[in-house]
Structures are given as C-alpha cells and as structure tokens.
Amino acid sequence: MSEVSTVSRMIARLADGGRPARDATATPAAIIEWCRKNKYPLLALAARAPGWLCQDRAFREALAAERASYEMQRREYGLVHDAWRAQGIDCLMIKSAGNAPSFPHTSDNIDILVRPERGQCARDTLRRIGYVELRNIEEPHKFLFRRFRAGESVSAIHVHEQVLWLVGFMDEAALWARRRPSDDDPQVTIPSPEDAVLINLAHACYENKLLRFNDIIRVRHAIRTAGEDFDWTYLDAVARARGWRDGLAFLILLYAHLEPLLFGDRLVPREVREECERIVAADTYSAGRLATLRARPAFDLPLDLSYRYCKWLYYRKIFADPARTRPQKWFDTVMTLLVGIKLKSGVRPQPGMVITLSGPDGSGKTTHAEALLAACAIGGLRTTYVWHRGGSSGLLGLVSRLRHRGGRAAATRPGEDSIARRRRQLHSPLRRRAWAWLVALDQVGTALFKIRLPALRGRIVVADRYAYD
C-alpha cells in the first residue's frame, strides 16, 4: 500500500471533518503552499483548522488575502448574474460540486456554461457592463472575458457554450436538466453530483494532466452528497456515448486508490471498481500506467498524470466518440493538433498598435501607462513601453546628460536660472537652428526605431509622450 505525504493526509482529514494529530513537517508555510498548488481554498480549511494553525500570522495573512479575493470575485459575479438574469440567461458553474464555498474562486477563470443559443447575448451583456473579451487566447465555444481596474484583473469569466476541451465530453441536454442550486450560495447553480464527478475528473485528466486535491474533494463531496442514490450507471452511459469510457474507468480506479490513503475509507462501490478494472485491463497502456501509479511507495498532490498518457487517452476518445462522424473525427484531430501547437509555442498573432499618452508633468501619464501594460500582460499581449520627450531621450538625452555632468557648475552664471541659461546658450541663430534640427531628427529616429518598427512587427507600443508633445 502506498503512502501519502503528511500534509496531504492532514488536510484531507481536516477537509473531511476529522481532527488529525499535528506533525512537525506540517508547518503553516507548508500547508499554505500545498493548498495553493492544489487550488484548495483556505476559506474551506479555516472552518476546521486547529488553533495552532489559525493563530499563525502567515496563515491569517494568507487567509485574509484569499477572503479579499473571494469577496471581490463574488461581488463581480453577482453583477454578471443579475445582468444575465435580466436578459433571461441561465448559467451553470460547471466545475463546482457544491462543497463550500461553492463559488470556485481559486480557479484561474470562473467557468460558466450558458446555452448555445444565448451565448451571443451573454457575451454582449458582459461587454455592456465593462468586460473585455480576450480573443487572442480563446478556444472554440469558449470565450474569455476579464474586467480590469487600474490594470488589475478583478474578474475573469470563461463563457462556455458546451462542456468541452476542444471536443465534447458530456450529455449537454441532461447536464442542463439535472442542474441544481448550491446549498451555500443561492446565485450559484451547479451540476448534479454525477455530472460534477464527470466534469472534474475529465478536466483533471484531459485538460490539466494533473490531479489536484481540489478535484478529489469535489468528487468525494459529490458522491457523499448523493449517497446511495448516486447513479454510477449514468456516469458509464455518458462516457460511453462520448467515447471516453476507458479514461473514466482509469480515473475512477485512481481515485479509489487514493481515497483510503487520504481519508481512511472508500466511497466507490466494489462492483463499480470491478467493472472499471475489466475496462482498463482491455488496454495494455492504461493497465500498465495504473499499475505504475499503484506501485509507487509514496504520493503527494498534485499528482502528475503523465502528459503522454493523457494525450493517448485524448486521441482514443476522439476516434471512439460515436457522436461524431469519421470526417468530424479527423477534423477534431487536426484542430486539436493545431491548437496544441499554438498554445505550446506561445505564438499568438496580434495586430500592432501604438497607444500614446500626452499631457503635462504630473497628470498621471506614467501611472496610466503602467496600468495598461499590466492589463495587457494579463491578457497575453506583447507590449513595449517607450518614454519619449524631445531633447531628453535617445542620443540627445545622453549628450545632454554627459554635458551637464562634465561642466554644469562652470557653465552656470551667478543668479542665473535654467531658463535664462538655456536662452543664453541658444542665443546664436545658427545654434538654435542646429539644436531644433537635432531634436527633430532625434524624435523621428526614436519614433521610427522604438515605436513604429515594433508596432509593424505586431507589438503594442505604449508611448509615454509622443510627437504631439
């Protein structure tokens, strides 16, 4: 029998309502980092955390920061929910299983499903209330929106029209018919326990290639919530109808292996495990991969499921999906390869753009530029910042600084201010004309090489001052 790390076991028992003994290796810092990597909410842990953990300063600070993030995201979602409701748009939080807090604030994006026929209206509504669509990093039938304040993302909503990771995994009609409100948040609608298990396991394997504790606790909560009424045959029917029965069987067996190590008991019935064993045994690769994981002497979470193996399951699912025709399967394969290459390469074509900020000193140009750069970075846009002022940047700026550093005291006469000194230095018409031309050429060169050429190469250039200044 394998072992799990002390921190994994301790937090699992706390999340399950137990009171495990303290271990020297389970320091507050280790617990905070473990929860962060596993996307497990400190808010959920705090309600059951022992006194020594709640009294730790680092834990209190991390908890306060997470609570502030939760409240901000939840407030923003409330505005979206109300705006959609006014338009008659239903929504479903696909990754939530109902375990409190059921609002999935630790996710990278709040994944929300809307009906396909209402998708355009949902997106238009988001734009009207101040959201920006990040079209450069979207996937088919998934639309990423963010809302920014002073360059900071305060809300990230991924609008789904289907539950898919390039290809479909669910019975969409049944998913909508079986949805239910969460117990702790009246504005959060969640999948049925069975659909929550399917979505979270599929997402962990086919999308993330990584099994986190938050995935495990959602699955356990869903199974426990339904109790004896949990419909295992529904899981099998949905996975069979979409071609990923072998992947589901592998994931259930892996979950069933980890469950007693983490929680001390097992909720997956014996007959379900036996059927999954039969399915996995039919594929040599899956059987070998499961045996390797079971034979590991020690586990920690998150658990790497193997990129190569998850991709193997993914392409098997594409060609086993009875809901798709052969041409559609080949189309799915090609599109998956192209999107994968795009994501892995980091190549995201974008049109070049020049954004200029003009105004007097102290008006906030640099502050606005920094906020804009931060927002673009969050949105995956390539940006360049250029501070530009005639006679103070580029080659002339360097010459001017060297001249002042070398003989500034000698060049200044008693009682003479900078304006009077500049007038005296440029008293000669020839010198004034030469200086004007040098400033103009310096501005043209800076604008050409630092602003226009990068923009032609597809970068967004934020110019703090420009030719208008």
C-alpha positions as CSV (number, residue, x, y, z in Angstrom):
1,M,0.0,0.0,0.0
2,S,1.3,3.4,-0.9
3,E,1.7,6.3,1.5
4,V,0.8,10.0,1.0
5,S,2.6,13.0,2.4
6,T,1.9,14.1,5.9
7,V,0.5,17.5,4.7
8,S,-1.8,15.7,2.2
9,R,-3.2,13.3,4.8
10,M,-3.6,16.1,7.4
11,I,-5.6,18.4,5.1
12,A,-7.6,15.6,3.7
13,R,-8.7,14.6,7.2
14,L,-9.5,18.2,8.1
15,A,-11.5,18.7,4.9
16,D,-13.4,15.5,5.8
17,G,-14.3,16.8,9.2
18,G,-11.7,14.9,11.2
19,R,-9.1,16.1,13.7
20,P,-5.7,14.7,12.8
21,A,-2.7,14.9,15.1
22,R,-0.2,17.6,14.4
23,D,3.1,16.6,12.7
24,A,6.3,18.6,12.8
25,T,6.5,18.6,8.9
26,A,3.1,20.1,8.6
27,T,4.2,23.7,9.2
28,P,1.8,26.6,8.4
29,A,4.1,27.6,5.5
30,A,3.9,24.1,4.1
31,I,0.2,24.0,4.4
32,I,-0.3,27.3,2.7
33,E,1.9,26.3,-0.2
34,W,0.2,22.9,-0.5
35,C,-3.2,24.5,-0.6
36,R,-2.0,27.0,-3.3
37,K,-0.6,24.2,-5.5
38,N,-3.8,22.2,-5.1
39,K,-6.1,25.2,-5.5
40,Y,-7.8,24.1,-2.3
41,P,-9.5,27.1,-0.6
42,L,-8.1,28.3,2.7
43,L,-11.6,29.5,3.4
44,A,-12.8,25.9,3.4
45,L,-9.9,24.8,5.6
46,A,-10.2,27.7,8.1
47,A,-13.6,26.5,9.4
48,R,-11.9,23.2,10.6
49,A,-8.4,24.3,11.2
50,P,-6.8,23.6,14.6
51,G,-6.0,26.5,16.9
52,W,-2.2,26.4,16.3
53,L,-2.8,26.9,12.6
54,C,-5.4,29.7,13.0
55,Q,-3.1,31.6,15.4
56,D,-0.2,31.6,12.9
57,R,0.4,35.0,11.5
58,A,1.3,33.8,8.0
59,F,-1.8,31.7,7.8
60,R,-4.0,34.6,9.0
61,E,-2.5,36.9,6.4
62,A,-2.9,34.3,3.6
63,L,-6.5,33.7,4.7
64,A,-7.3,37.4,4.7
65,A,-5.8,37.8,1.2
66,E,-7.9,34.9,-0.1
67,R,-11.0,36.2,1.6
68,A,-10.5,39.6,-0.1
69,S,-10.0,37.9,-3.5
70,Y,-13.1,35.8,-2.9
71,E,-15.3,38.8,-1.9
72,M,-14.1,40.8,-4.9
73,Q,-14.7,38.0,-7.4
74,R,-18.0,37.0,-5.8
75,R,-19.2,40.7,-6.0
76,E,-18.3,40.9,-9.6
77,Y,-20.0,37.6,-10.4
78,G,-23.2,38.9,-8.6
79,L,-23.3,41.8,-11.1
80,V,-22.9,39.4,-14.0
81,H,-25.6,37.1,-12.7
82,D,-28.0,39.9,-12.2
83,A,-27.3,41.3,-15.7
84,W,-27.8,37.9,-17.3
85,R,-30.9,37.2,-15.3
86,A,-32.4,40.5,-16.6
87,Q,-31.8,39.2,-20.1
88,G,-33.3,35.7,-19.3
89,I,-30.0,33.9,-19.5
90,D,-29.4,30.8,-17.3
91,C,-25.9,29.9,-16.3
92,L,-24.2,26.9,-14.7
93,M,-20.8,26.8,-12.9
94,I,-19.5,23.6,-14.4
95,K,-16.5,22.9,-12.1
96,S,-18.4,23.4,-8.8
97,A,-19.6,20.4,-6.9
98,G,-21.3,22.3,-4.1
99,N,-18.7,21.9,-1.4
100,A,-18.5,25.3,0.4
101,P,-17.5,27.8,-0.7
102,S,-19.2,26.5,-3.9
103,F,-18.2,29.7,-5.8
104,P,-14.9,28.4,-7.4
105,H,-12.8,31.4,-6.6
106,T,-9.5,29.6,-6.7
107,S,-9.8,28.6,-10.3
108,D,-7.8,30.6,-12.9
109,N,-11.1,31.6,-14.5
110,I,-14.7,31.3,-13.4
111,D,-16.0,28.7,-15.9
112,I,-19.7,29.4,-16.6
113,L,-21.9,27.4,-19.0
114,V,-24.7,29.2,-20.9
115,R,-27.0,27.7,-23.5
116,P,-25.5,28.0,-27.1
117,E,-28.5,29.9,-28.4
118,R,-28.0,32.5,-25.6
119,G,-24.2,32.7,-25.9
120,Q,-24.1,35.8,-28.1
121,C,-26.5,37.7,-25.8
122,A,-24.4,36.6,-22.8
123,R,-21.2,37.9,-24.3
124,D,-22.8,41.2,-25.4
125,T,-24.1,41.7,-21.9
126,L,-20.6,41.3,-20.5
127,R,-19.3,43.9,-22.8
128,R,-22.0,46.3,-21.8
129,I,-21.1,46.1,-18.1
130,G,-17.4,46.7,-18.7
131,Y,-15.8,43.4,-19.6
132,V,-13.1,43.0,-22.2
133,E,-13.0,39.9,-24.5
134,L,-9.5,38.3,-24.8
135,R,-10.0,37.0,-28.3
136,N,-6.3,36.1,-28.7
137,I,-6.4,33.3,-26.2
138,E,-9.9,31.8,-26.7
139,E,-10.8,28.3,-27.8
140,P,-13.8,27.1,-29.9
141,H,-17.1,27.6,-28.0
142,K,-15.2,29.1,-25.0
143,F,-14.9,32.9,-24.7
144,L,-12.6,34.5,-22.1
145,F,-13.7,37.9,-20.6
146,R,-11.9,40.0,-18.0
147,R,-12.8,43.1,-16.1
148,F,-9.9,45.4,-15.1
149,R,-9.5,48.2,-12.6
150,A,-6.2,50.2,-12.7
151,G,-4.6,47.4,-14.7
152,E,-5.6,44.7,-12.2
153,S,-7.9,41.9,-13.2
154,V,-10.8,41.9,-10.8
155,S,-12.9,39.2,-12.6
156,A,-12.1,36.5,-15.2
157,I,-15.1,34.7,-16.7
158,H,-14.8,31.9,-19.2
159,V,-18.1,31.7,-21.0
160,H,-18.7,28.1,-22.3
161,E,-21.4,27.1,-24.7
162,Q,-20.6,23.4,-24.3
163,V,-18.6,21.4,-21.8
164,L,-15.6,20.6,-24.0
165,W,-11.9,20.7,-24.2
166,L,-11.8,21.1,-27.9
167,V,-14.1,18.1,-28.2
168,G,-17.3,17.3,-26.2
169,F,-17.4,15.1,-23.2
170,M,-20.9,15.5,-21.8
171,D,-24.6,14.9,-22.5
172,E,-25.4,18.6,-22.7
173,A,-29.2,18.2,-22.5
174,A,-29.0,16.0,-19.4
175,L,-26.5,18.4,-17.8
176,W,-29.0,21.2,-18.0
177,A,-31.9,19.1,-16.9
178,R,-30.1,17.8,-13.8
179,R,-28.6,21.1,-12.6
180,R,-29.4,22.3,-9.1
181,P,-28.7,25.3,-6.8
182,S,-25.8,25.0,-4.4
183,D,-26.6,24.8,-0.7
184,D,-24.4,27.7,0.4
185,D,-24.9,30.3,-2.4
186,P,-28.3,31.0,-4.0
187,Q,-26.8,32.6,-7.1
188,V,-24.6,29.6,-7.9
189,T,-26.2,26.9,-9.9
190,I,-24.1,23.6,-10.1
191,P,-24.2,20.3,-11.9
192,S,-25.8,17.2,-10.5
193,P,-23.4,15.1,-8.3
194,E,-22.9,12.7,-11.2
195,D,-22.1,15.4,-13.7
196,A,-19.8,17.1,-11.2
197,V,-17.8,13.9,-10.9
198,L,-17.6,13.6,-14.7
199,I,-16.6,17.2,-15.3
200,N,-13.9,17.4,-12.6
201,L,-12.3,14.1,-13.5
202,A,-12.3,14.8,-17.2
203,H,-10.9,18.3,-16.6
204,A,-8.1,17.0,-14.4
205,C,-7.0,14.4,-17.0
206,Y,-7.9,15.6,-20.5
207,E,-7.2,19.3,-19.8
208,N,-4.7,19.7,-16.9
209,K,-3.0,16.3,-17.0
210,L,-2.8,16.8,-13.2
211,L,-4.9,15.6,-10.4
212,R,-5.2,18.2,-7.6
213,F,-6.7,17.8,-4.1
214,N,-9.5,20.2,-5.0
215,D,-10.5,17.8,-7.8
216,I,-10.5,14.9,-5.3
217,I,-12.5,16.7,-2.6
218,R,-15.1,17.8,-5.2
219,V,-15.6,14.2,-6.4
220,R,-15.8,12.9,-2.8
221,H,-18.3,15.6,-1.9
222,A,-20.5,14.8,-4.9
223,I,-20.5,11.1,-4.2
224,R,-21.2,11.6,-0.5
225,T,-24.0,14.1,-1.2
226,A,-25.9,11.7,-3.3
227,G,-25.2,8.7,-1.1
228,E,-26.9,5.5,-2.1
229,D,-28.8,7.4,-4.9
230,F,-25.5,8.2,-6.7
231,D,-26.1,6.9,-10.3
232,W,-23.0,5.1,-11.4
233,T,-24.7,3.8,-14.5
234,Y,-25.3,7.4,-15.6
235,L,-21.5,8.1,-15.5
236,D,-20.9,5.0,-17.6
237,A,-23.6,5.9,-20.1
238,V,-22.4,9.4,-20.6
239,A,-18.7,8.4,-21.0
240,R,-19.7,5.5,-23.4
241,A,-21.8,7.9,-25.5
242,R,-18.9,10.3,-25.9
243,G,-16.0,7.8,-26.3
244,W,-14.1,8.2,-23.0
245,R,-15.3,5.2,-21.1
246,D,-11.7,3.8,-20.7
247,G,-10.5,7.2,-19.4
248,L,-13.3,7.4,-16.9
249,A,-12.6,3.9,-15.7
250,F,-8.9,4.7,-15.2
251,L,-9.7,7.9,-13.3
252,I,-12.2,6.2,-11.0
253,L,-9.7,3.5,-10.1
254,L,-7.0,6.0,-9.4
255,Y,-9.4,8.0,-7.3
256,A,-10.5,4.8,-5.5
257,H,-6.8,4.0,-4.8
258,L,-6.1,7.5,-3.3
259,E,-9.3,7.8,-1.3
260,P,-8.5,5.4,1.6
261,L,-4.9,6.8,1.7
262,L,-6.2,10.3,2.2
263,F,-9.5,9.8,4.1
264,G,-9.3,6.4,5.6
265,D,-12.3,4.9,3.7
266,R,-13.6,4.4,0.2
267,L,-16.9,5.6,-1.3
268,V,-16.6,3.9,-4.7
269,P,-18.6,0.6,-4.5
270,R,-16.8,-2.7,-5.1
271,E,-18.9,-3.7,-8.1
272,V,-18.1,-0.3,-9.8
273,R,-14.4,-0.9,-9.2
274,E,-14.5,-4.4,-10.6
275,E,-16.2,-3.2,-13.8
276,C,-13.6,-0.4,-14.1
277,E,-10.8,-3.0,-13.6
278,R,-12.2,-5.0,-16.5
279,I,-12.4,-1.9,-18.8
280,V,-8.9,-0.8,-18.0
281,A,-7.4,-4.3,-18.4
282,A,-8.5,-4.3,-22.1
283,D,-5.9,-1.6,-22.8
284,T,-2.3,-2.5,-22.1
285,Y,-1.1,1.1,-21.9
286,S,-3.8,2.1,-19.4
287,A,-3.3,-1.1,-17.3
288,G,0.4,-0.5,-17.1
289,R,0.0,3.1,-16.2
290,L,-2.4,2.4,-13.4
291,A,-0.2,-0.4,-12.1
292,T,2.8,2.0,-12.1
293,L,0.9,4.6,-10.1
294,R,-0.4,2.0,-7.6
295,A,3.1,0.6,-7.1
296,R,4.5,4.0,-6.1
297,P,5.7,3.9,-2.5
298,A,4.7,7.5,-1.8
299,F,2.3,10.1,-3.2
300,D,1.9,13.8,-2.9
301,L,-0.6,16.1,-4.5
302,P,-1.0,17.5,-7.1
303,L,-0.3,14.2,-8.9
304,D,1.2,14.3,-12.4
305,L,-0.9,12.0,-14.6
306,S,1.6,12.0,-17.4
307,Y,1.3,14.3,-20.4
308,R,1.9,11.5,-22.9
309,Y,-0.6,9.1,-21.3
310,C,-3.3,11.8,-21.1
311,K,-2.8,12.7,-24.8
312,W,-3.1,9.0,-25.6
313,L,-6.4,8.9,-23.9
314,Y,-7.5,12.1,-25.6
315,Y,-6.9,10.8,-29.1
316,R,-8.5,7.5,-28.3
317,K,-11.5,9.4,-27.1
318,I,-11.7,11.4,-30.4
319,F,-11.8,8.3,-32.5
320,A,-14.1,6.3,-30.1
321,D,-16.7,9.1,-29.9
322,P,-19.9,7.6,-31.5
323,A,-21.5,11.1,-31.7
324,R,-19.0,12.2,-34.4
325,T,-18.7,11.1,-38.0
326,R,-15.3,9.9,-39.4
327,P,-14.7,13.3,-41.2
328,Q,-15.6,15.1,-38.0
329,K,-13.1,12.9,-36.0
330,W,-10.3,13.8,-38.4
331,F,-11.3,17.4,-38.2
332,D,-11.2,17.2,-34.4
333,T,-7.7,15.6,-34.6
334,V,-6.3,18.3,-36.9
335,M,-7.8,21.2,-34.9
336,T,-6.5,19.7,-31.6
337,L,-3.0,19.4,-33.0
338,L,-3.1,23.0,-34.4
339,V,-4.4,24.5,-31.2
340,G,-1.9,22.5,-29.1
341,I,1.0,23.7,-31.3
342,K,-0.3,27.3,-30.9
343,L,-0.6,27.1,-27.1
344,K,2.8,25.3,-26.6
345,S,4.7,27.6,-28.9
346,G,3.3,30.8,-27.3
347,V,2.6,32.2,-30.8
348,R,-0.5,34.4,-30.5
349,P,-0.8,36.6,-33.6
350,Q,-1.9,40.1,-32.7
351,P,-2.1,43.4,-34.8
352,G,0.4,46.0,-34.0
353,M,-0.8,49.2,-32.2
354,V,0.6,52.4,-30.9
355,I,-1.1,53.9,-27.8
356,T,0.1,57.4,-26.9
357,L,-0.4,59.2,-23.6
358,S,0.0,63.0,-23.7
359,G,-0.3,65.7,-21.0
360,P,1.7,67.9,-18.6
361,D,4.0,66.6,-16.0
362,G,2.3,65.1,-13.0
363,S,-1.0,64.4,-14.9
364,G,-0.7,60.6,-14.5
365,K,0.6,59.5,-17.8
366,T,3.1,57.0,-16.4
367,T,0.6,55.6,-13.9
368,H,-1.9,55.0,-16.7
369,A,0.8,53.5,-18.9
370,E,1.8,51.1,-16.1
371,A,-1.8,50.0,-15.5
372,L,-2.3,49.5,-19.3
373,L,0.9,47.4,-19.5
374,A,-0.2,45.3,-16.6
375,A,-3.6,44.7,-18.2
376,C,-2.1,43.7,-21.5
377,A,0.3,41.3,-19.8
378,I,-2.6,39.6,-18.0
379,G,-4.3,39.3,-21.4
380,G,-1.3,37.6,-23.0
381,L,-0.5,40.6,-25.3
382,R,3.1,41.5,-26.2
383,T,3.8,45.1,-25.2
384,T,6.6,47.6,-25.3
385,Y,6.9,50.8,-23.1
386,V,8.6,53.9,-24.5
387,W,9.2,57.1,-22.6
388,H,9.9,59.8,-25.2
389,R,10.5,63.6,-25.0
390,G,12.4,65.7,-27.4
391,G,15.9,66.6,-26.3
392,S,15.7,64.4,-23.2
393,S,15.6,60.9,-24.7
394,G,17.7,59.0,-27.2
395,L,21.1,60.2,-28.3
396,L,20.4,63.9,-27.4
397,G,19.4,62.9,-23.9
398,L,22.7,61.0,-23.5
399,V,24.7,64.0,-24.9
400,S,22.8,66.5,-22.7
401,R,23.4,64.4,-19.5
402,L,27.1,64.0,-20.2
403,R,27.5,67.7,-20.9
404,H,25.7,68.7,-17.7
405,R,27.7,66.2,-15.7
406,G,31.0,67.4,-17.1
407,G,30.7,71.2,-16.7
408,R,27.4,72.3,-15.3
409,A,28.8,74.4,-12.5
410,A,31.2,76.3,-14.7
411,A,28.5,76.9,-17.4
412,T,26.1,78.5,-14.9
413,R,26.5,82.1,-14.0
414,P,25.7,83.5,-10.6
415,G,21.9,84.2,-10.2
416,E,21.1,82.5,-13.5
417,D,18.2,80.0,-13.6
418,S,17.8,77.2,-16.1
419,I,15.6,79.1,-18.5
420,A,17.9,82.1,-18.6
421,R,20.9,79.7,-19.1
422,R,19.1,77.9,-22.0
423,R,18.3,81.3,-23.7
424,R,21.9,82.3,-23.4
425,Q,23.2,79.0,-24.8
426,L,20.9,79.3,-27.8
427,H,21.4,83.0,-28.4
428,S,23.1,82.3,-31.7
429,P,20.5,81.8,-34.6
430,L,22.8,79.1,-36.1
431,R,22.9,77.2,-32.8
432,R,19.2,77.5,-32.3
433,R,18.6,76.1,-35.8
434,A,21.0,73.3,-35.3
435,W,19.5,72.3,-32.0
436,A,16.0,72.3,-33.4
437,W,17.1,70.0,-36.3
438,L,18.9,67.7,-33.9
439,V,15.8,67.5,-31.7
440,A,13.6,66.8,-34.7
441,L,15.9,64.1,-36.0
442,D,16.1,62.5,-32.6
443,Q,12.3,62.4,-32.3
444,V,12.0,60.9,-35.8
445,G,14.6,58.3,-35.1
446,T,13.1,57.3,-31.7
447,A,9.6,57.2,-33.2
448,L,10.8,55.0,-36.1
449,F,13.0,52.5,-34.3
450,K,11.4,52.3,-30.9
451,I,7.8,52.8,-31.8
452,R,6.8,52.3,-35.4
453,L,9.0,49.3,-36.2
454,P,7.9,47.3,-33.1
455,A,4.3,48.1,-34.0
456,L,4.8,46.8,-37.5
457,R,6.2,43.6,-36.0
458,G,2.9,43.1,-34.1
459,R,3.7,44.6,-30.7
460,I,1.5,47.0,-28.7
461,V,3.7,50.1,-28.0
462,V,2.6,52.3,-25.1
463,A,4.3,55.7,-25.7
464,D,4.6,57.9,-22.6
465,R,4.7,61.2,-24.6
466,Y,4.8,61.2,-28.4
467,A,5.2,63.6,-31.3
468,Y,2.2,65.7,-30.2
469,D,4.2,66.7,-27.1
